[in-house]
């Protein structure tokens, strides 16, 4: 639903990749799926209800972050009133962090913790069967008036599958910093092995890193480029270049395509080198976003960032050498921060 006010102010609309992967998984299982991206299509609650009524949904799924939850509750309440016999299942980062608290909200009947593909498969098997959810890992539900939070499902090991782009209004997606009109986002991996104290990645997507193959990534790029006319891609991995050889191979495959395509990514300053930077530039990479966080070594240690300022300097110099635009993320007010350390960050930035 339309509740991301910051994105509206920034005139950015991003495809919900988690839902896209989940929709693809449901279709592979033989289920009929409809996606309603109310934010992209600028739909209000009444518009959403009309779409659901036309489709005849047996179950409604909603995804939520903490900052969108209040608005989503309003939408869910409206849908509950309109479709009193249709249950609502909620997933997303907020449920993963606060599963019991989320199901205290009467608007939601079930919750999914963590990656949804395996959870939703097992949930639907029970939902269409005897309604015994005790063995469905990663599920939050109510039983005899009490909230039950099942053990978390193990992380998927094979993620070489593509999202259901055919269900999404790709022409509606925009990014305030994008250079091309037809824009899309991609994930090439899941999980994060790092231990940064300020980040929820470990609890949200797990510590175990899992990669999509270069060939699988290229297949998705082919679809976006040839079927939907996408000319710019933003890779949303926290650290795209964690496996440098994998991304080098992907870039080599992309170069062979000779596409009129540009892309950007996020990574760490200690996960890049000149060889990789060079081939990324040739493959169309025009912007890299680095999480530097602080310009003071002591604060970096407090944050357990495990990088040095020299590594940051080197990464930005290499990007400049290969004419790749850079964005640096910094934070002020971290634990142990002083006026002096904050000034160090300002000066370093």
C-alpha positions as CSV (number, residue, x, y, z in Angstrom):
1,X,0.0,0.0,0.0
2,X,0.9,3.7,-0.4
3,X,2.5,4.3,3.0
4,X,6.2,5.0,2.2
5,X,6.1,8.8,2.5
6,X,9.9,9.2,2.2
7,X,9.9,7.3,-1.1
8,X,7.0,9.5,-2.3
9,X,8.9,12.7,-1.4
10,X,12.0,11.3,-3.2
11,X,9.9,10.4,-6.2
12,X,11.3,6.9,-6.1
13,X,9.3,3.7,-6.5
14,X,11.2,0.4,-6.1
15,X,9.9,-3.1,-7.0
16,X,9.3,-5.2,-3.9
17,X,11.9,-7.9,-4.6
18,X,10.9,-10.1,-1.7
19,X,7.4,-10.4,-3.0
20,X,8.7,-11.0,-6.5
21,X,10.7,-14.0,-5.4
22,X,7.9,-15.3,-3.3
23,X,5.4,-15.0,-6.2
24,X,7.7,-16.9,-8.4
25,X,8.0,-19.7,-5.8
26,X,4.2,-19.9,-5.5
27,X,3.7,-20.1,-9.2
28,X,6.3,-22.9,-9.4
29,X,4.1,-24.8,-6.8
30,X,1.1,-24.4,-9.1
31,X,-0.7,-21.6,-7.3
32,X,-2.4,-18.7,-9.0
33,X,-0.9,-15.4,-7.9
34,X,-1.8,-11.7,-8.3
35,X,0.5,-8.9,-7.2
36,X,-0.9,-5.5,-6.2
37,X,1.9,-2.9,-5.9
38,X,-0.3,-0.2,-4.6
39,X,2.6,2.2,-4.1
40,X,3.8,2.0,-7.7
41,X,0.2,2.2,-9.1
42,X,-0.9,4.8,-6.6
43,X,-3.9,2.8,-5.4
44,X,-5.8,3.5,-2.2
45,X,-7.4,0.9,0.0
46,X,-10.7,0.9,-2.0
47,X,-8.7,0.3,-5.2
48,X,-6.9,-2.6,-3.6
49,X,-10.1,-4.1,-2.5
50,X,-11.6,-4.0,-6.0
51,X,-8.5,-5.8,-7.4
52,X,-8.7,-8.5,-4.7
53,X,-12.4,-8.9,-5.2
54,X,-12.0,-9.3,-9.0
55,X,-9.2,-11.8,-8.5
56,X,-11.1,-13.8,-5.9
57,X,-8.2,-14.3,-3.5
58,X,-8.3,-17.2,-1.0
59,X,-5.5,-15.6,1.0
60,X,-4.1,-12.1,1.2
61,X,-0.3,-11.6,1.8
62,X,1.2,-8.3,2.9
63,X,4.9,-7.4,3.5
64,X,6.0,-4.8,6.1
65,X,8.9,-2.9,7.5
66,X,8.6,-1.3,10.9
67,X,8.1,2.2,9.4
68,X,5.3,1.1,7.1
69,X,3.4,-1.0,9.7
70,X,1.0,1.7,10.9
71,X,-0.3,2.4,7.4
72,X,-0.4,-1.3,6.6
73,X,-2.6,-2.0,9.6
74,X,-5.1,0.5,8.3
75,X,-5.1,-1.3,4.9
76,X,-5.4,-4.7,6.5
77,X,-8.3,-3.5,8.7
78,X,-10.1,-2.2,5.6
79,X,-9.6,-5.5,3.8
80,X,-10.7,-7.5,6.9
81,X,-14.0,-5.5,6.9
82,X,-14.4,-5.9,3.1
83,X,-13.5,-9.6,3.0
84,X,-14.3,-11.0,6.5
85,X,-13.8,-14.6,5.4
86,X,-10.3,-14.0,3.8
87,X,-7.4,-14.4,6.1
88,X,-4.2,-12.2,6.0
89,X,-0.6,-13.4,6.3
90,X,2.1,-10.8,6.9
91,X,5.8,-11.1,6.2
92,X,8.8,-8.8,6.0
93,X,11.5,-7.5,8.3
94,X,9.2,-6.3,11.1
95,X,7.7,-9.7,11.6
96,X,11.1,-11.2,11.8
97,X,12.2,-8.9,14.6
98,X,8.8,-8.8,16.5
99,X,6.8,-11.9,15.6
100,X,4.7,-12.2,18.7
101,X,4.0,-8.5,18.9
102,X,2.9,-8.5,15.3
103,X,0.3,-11.2,15.8
104,X,-1.1,-9.2,18.8
105,X,-2.5,-7.0,16.0
106,X,-5.9,-8.5,15.2
107,X,-5.6,-7.4,11.6
108,X,-3.2,-10.2,10.8
109,X,-3.9,-14.0,11.1
110,X,-0.5,-15.4,10.3
111,X,3.1,-14.2,10.2
112,X,6.2,-15.4,8.3
113,X,9.7,-15.1,9.9
114,X,12.7,-14.8,7.6
115,X,12.8,-16.1,4.0
116,X,9.3,-16.9,2.9
117,X,9.6,-19.4,0.0
118,X,9.9,-22.6,2.1
119,X,7.7,-21.3,4.9
120,X,4.8,-20.4,2.6
121,X,5.1,-23.8,0.8
122,X,4.7,-25.7,4.1
123,X,2.1,-23.2,5.4
124,X,-0.1,-23.7,2.3
125,X,0.1,-27.4,2.5
126,X,-1.2,-27.3,6.1
127,X,-3.7,-24.5,5.3
128,X,-5.2,-26.5,2.5
129,X,-5.1,-29.7,4.7
130,X,-5.8,-30.2,8.4
131,X,-4.8,-26.7,9.6
132,X,-2.1,-28.2,11.8
133,X,0.6,-25.5,11.8
134,X,2.8,-26.9,14.6
135,X,5.4,-28.3,12.1
136,X,5.6,-25.2,9.9
137,X,8.9,-23.6,10.8
138,X,9.1,-19.9,10.4
139,X,5.3,-19.4,11.0
140,X,3.6,-17.3,13.7
141,X,-0.1,-18.1,14.3
142,X,-2.8,-18.3,16.9
143,X,-4.0,-21.4,18.6
144,X,-6.6,-21.6,21.4
145,X,-6.3,-17.8,21.9
146,X,-2.5,-17.9,22.3
147,X,0.2,-16.7,19.9
148,X,2.5,-19.5,18.8
149,X,6.0,-18.6,17.3
150,X,7.5,-21.6,15.6
151,X,11.2,-22.3,15.3
152,X,12.8,-20.4,12.4
153,X,13.1,-22.2,9.0
154,X,16.6,-23.0,7.8
155,X,18.0,-20.7,5.2
156,X,17.6,-21.8,1.6
157,X,20.8,-23.2,0.1
158,X,19.9,-23.0,-3.6
159,X,18.7,-19.5,-4.6
160,X,19.3,-19.9,-8.3
161,X,15.7,-18.8,-9.3
162,X,14.3,-15.7,-10.8
163,X,11.5,-13.4,-9.5
164,X,8.1,-13.3,-11.2
165,X,8.6,-10.0,-13.1
166,X,5.6,-10.7,-15.3
167,X,3.3,-9.9,-12.4
168,X,4.8,-6.4,-11.8
169,X,4.2,-3.0,-13.4
170,X,7.9,-2.5,-14.3
171,X,7.1,0.7,-16.2
172,X,6.0,2.3,-13.0
173,X,9.3,1.9,-11.1
174,X,11.6,4.9,-10.7
175,X,14.7,5.9,-8.8
176,X,15.4,9.6,-8.0
177,X,19.1,9.0,-8.9
178,X,18.5,6.8,-11.9
179,X,19.8,7.9,-15.3
180,X,17.6,5.7,-17.5
181,X,13.8,5.8,-17.7
182,X,13.2,2.0,-17.5
183,X,14.7,0.9,-14.1
184,X,14.7,-2.3,-12.1
185,X,16.4,-3.8,-9.1
186,X,18.0,-7.2,-8.5
187,X,19.4,-9.3,-5.6
188,X,22.3,-11.6,-6.5
189,X,22.8,-13.1,-3.0
190,X,21.3,-13.6,0.4
191,X,22.9,-13.5,3.9
192,X,25.7,-11.4,5.4
193,X,28.8,-12.8,7.2
194,X,29.7,-9.5,8.8
195,X,29.0,-8.4,12.4
196,X,28.3,-4.6,12.2
197,X,26.5,-3.6,15.4
198,X,24.1,-1.2,13.7
199,X,22.7,-3.6,11.1
200,X,19.9,-6.1,11.2
201,X,21.1,-8.2,8.3
202,X,22.2,-11.2,10.3
203,X,18.8,-11.5,12.0
204,X,16.9,-10.6,8.8
205,X,18.6,-12.7,6.2
206,X,21.0,-14.8,8.2
207,X,24.8,-14.9,8.5
208,X,25.3,-17.7,5.9
209,X,26.0,-16.2,2.5
210,X,24.3,-17.8,-0.5
211,X,25.0,-16.7,-4.1
212,X,23.1,-16.9,-7.3
213,X,25.3,-18.1,-10.2
214,X,26.6,-15.6,-12.8
215,X,24.6,-17.5,-15.4
216,X,21.4,-17.2,-13.4
217,X,21.9,-13.5,-12.9
218,X,22.5,-13.1,-16.7
219,X,19.3,-14.9,-17.4
220,X,17.4,-12.4,-15.3
221,X,19.2,-9.5,-16.9
222,X,18.3,-10.9,-20.3
223,X,14.6,-11.0,-19.3
224,X,14.6,-7.5,-17.9
225,X,16.4,-6.1,-20.9
226,X,14.8,-7.9,-23.8
227,X,11.2,-8.4,-22.4
228,X,10.7,-5.3,-20.4
229,X,13.0,-2.8,-21.9
230,X,15.0,-2.2,-18.7
231,X,18.1,-0.1,-19.3
232,X,19.3,0.4,-15.7
233,X,19.6,-2.0,-12.8
234,X,20.4,-1.4,-9.2
235,X,21.8,-4.4,-7.4
236,X,20.5,-4.3,-3.8
237,X,22.9,-6.8,-2.2
238,X,24.6,-5.3,0.8
239,X,27.9,-6.5,-0.6
240,X,27.7,-7.4,-4.2
241,X,31.4,-8.1,-4.6
242,X,31.8,-10.4,-1.6
243,X,32.8,-13.2,-4.1
244,X,35.0,-11.2,-6.5
245,X,35.4,-14.1,-8.9
246,X,31.7,-14.6,-9.2
247,X,31.1,-10.9,-10.1
248,X,34.0,-10.8,-12.4
249,X,32.5,-13.8,-14.3
250,X,29.1,-12.1,-14.4
251,X,30.7,-8.9,-15.8
252,X,32.5,-10.9,-18.5
253,X,29.2,-12.5,-19.5
254,X,27.4,-9.1,-19.5
255,X,30.2,-7.6,-21.7
256,X,29.6,-10.3,-24.2
257,X,26.0,-9.3,-24.5
258,X,26.9,-5.8,-25.6
259,X,23.8,-4.4,-24.0
260,X,23.0,-0.7,-23.8
261,X,22.7,-1.2,-20.0
262,X,24.1,0.6,-16.9
263,X,24.0,-0.5,-13.4
264,X,24.9,0.4,-9.8
265,X,25.6,-1.6,-6.7
266,X,26.5,-1.6,-3.0
267,X,29.6,-3.1,-1.5
268,X,32.3,-2.8,1.1
269,X,35.6,-0.9,0.7
270,X,37.5,-4.1,1.6
271,X,35.7,-6.2,-1.1
272,X,37.0,-4.5,-4.2
273,X,40.3,-4.3,-6.1
274,X,41.5,-2.8,-9.3
275,X,41.1,-5.8,-11.4
276,X,37.4,-6.1,-10.5
277,X,36.8,-2.4,-10.6
278,X,38.1,-2.3,-14.2
279,X,35.9,-5.1,-15.5
280,X,32.9,-3.7,-13.6
281,X,33.3,-0.4,-15.4
282,X,33.5,-2.2,-18.8
283,X,30.3,-4.1,-18.0
284,X,28.4,-0.9,-17.4
285,X,28.8,-0.2,-13.7
286,X,28.5,3.6,-13.3
287,X,27.9,4.0,-9.5
288,X,29.1,2.1,-6.4
289,X,27.7,2.9,-2.9
290,X,30.1,2.2,-0.1
291,X,29.2,1.9,3.6
292,X,32.0,3.7,5.2
293,X,30.0,4.7,8.3
294,X,32.7,6.8,10.2
295,X,35.9,8.8,9.6
296,X,37.4,7.7,12.8
297,X,39.1,4.3,13.4
298,X,37.9,4.1,17.0
299,X,34.3,4.5,16.0
300,X,34.8,2.0,13.2
301,X,36.0,-0.5,15.8
302,X,33.0,0.2,18.1
303,X,30.7,-0.5,15.1
304,X,32.7,-3.7,14.4
305,X,32.9,-2.6,10.8
306,X,36.2,-4.4,10.2
307,X,37.5,-1.9,7.7
308,X,40.2,0.8,7.8
309,X,40.2,4.4,6.5
310,X,43.1,3.5,4.2
311,X,40.9,0.8,2.6
312,X,38.2,3.4,2.0
313,X,40.6,5.9,0.5
314,X,41.9,3.2,-1.9
315,X,38.4,2.1,-3.0
316,X,37.3,5.7,-3.8
317,X,40.6,6.4,-5.7
318,X,40.1,3.3,-7.8
319,X,36.5,4.2,-8.6
320,X,37.6,7.7,-9.7
321,X,40.3,6.2,-11.9
322,X,37.7,4.1,-13.7
323,X,35.2,6.9,-13.9
324,X,32.7,5.2,-11.6
325,X,30.5,7.5,-9.5
326,X,30.6,6.9,-5.8
327,X,28.2,7.3,-2.9
328,X,29.4,7.0,0.7
329,X,27.2,6.3,3.7
330,X,28.2,7.8,7.0
331,X,26.5,7.9,10.4
332,X,26.8,10.4,13.3
333,X,26.0,9.8,16.9
334,X,27.2,6.2,17.3
335,X,28.0,4.7,20.7
336,X,31.2,6.3,22.2
337,X,30.8,9.2,19.7
338,X,32.2,12.6,20.7
339,X,32.3,16.0,19.0
340,X,35.8,15.2,18.0
341,X,35.0,11.9,16.4
342,X,32.0,13.3,14.6
343,X,34.2,16.1,13.2
344,X,36.7,13.4,12.0
345,X,33.8,11.9,10.1
346,X,32.8,15.2,8.6
347,X,36.3,16.0,7.6
348,X,36.9,12.5,6.1
349,X,33.7,12.6,4.1
